Amino acid sequence: MGTKCLALACSPRRDGNTALLAGQALEACRRAGGQTEFLFLADYRCAPCRACEGCYATGRCVVDDDAGFLFDRILAADRLILAAPVFSMGICAQAKMFIDRAQQFWAARYLLGKSVVPDRERRPARRGVFISCAGTTLPGVFDGALQVARYFFKMLEIDLFATLCYAGVDKRGDILKNAAALEEADRVGLILGGS
């Protein structure tokens, strides 16, 4: 059985630039021998964090929606590709809302002293990639999104292996004109799927 590689595309557009790059990377994972799964966050019903502290007792969120299923898929994966565009100088609202729900993993690790991956010692070291695109080319456009992504990967006990961020990519499909970006996504995917 190959490495389990999961891509989670957080753009509201199924054919958004970040989703296209995630697909490129995931296809490279498959070519390298990895088992692949592609999920679109927009296909699932996820509510924002309530800040109710319900997860403080168990390390699991008490809100009953699809976020639990998505987190279970992420925890089962050996490799994670998180793809989320930048809107208004920050990670898109869909991704931020989902990442806020990762509070349950903070509770598990820092309040309850538990690993979020129960069988971690029997699995390969978990690695991940963050992919983002922004329409603007303003300096620092990815700074906020990268902070949020780093937190997310840390809470999930995943080594953030690479960040692929491309500015000036706004219109649907623009990233397909960027051969260097597509090659980089392919290269990173081959590494993820083969390691």
Secondary structure as GFF3:
##gff-version 3
##sequence-region A 1 195
A	DSSP	beta_strand	4	9	.	.	.	ID=ss1
A	DSSP	alpha_helix	17	31	.	.	.	ID=ss2
A	DSSP	beta_strand	35	40	.	.	.	ID=ss3
A	DSSP	three_ten_helix	41	43	.	.	.	ID=ss4
A	DSSP	three_ten_helix	54	56	.	.	.	ID=ss5
A	DSSP	alpha_helix	67	76	.	.	.	ID=ss6
A	DSSP	beta_strand	79	83	.	.	.	ID=ss7
A	DSSP	beta_strand	86	87	.	.	.	ID=ss8
A	DSSP	beta_strand	90	91	.	.	.	ID=ss9
A	DSSP	alpha_helix	93	100	.	.	.	ID=ss10
A	DSSP	alpha_helix	103	106	.	.	.	ID=ss11
A	DSSP	pi_helix	107	111	.	.	.	ID=ss12
A	DSSP	three_ten_helix	120	122	.	.	.	ID=ss13
A	DSSP	beta_strand	127	134	.	.	.	ID=ss14
A	DSSP	alpha_helix	143	155	.	.	.	ID=ss15
A	DSSP	beta_strand	159	167	.	.	.	ID=ss16
A	DSSP	three_ten_helix	174	177	.	.	.	ID=ss17
A	DSSP	alpha_helix	179	194	.	.	.	ID=ss18
###
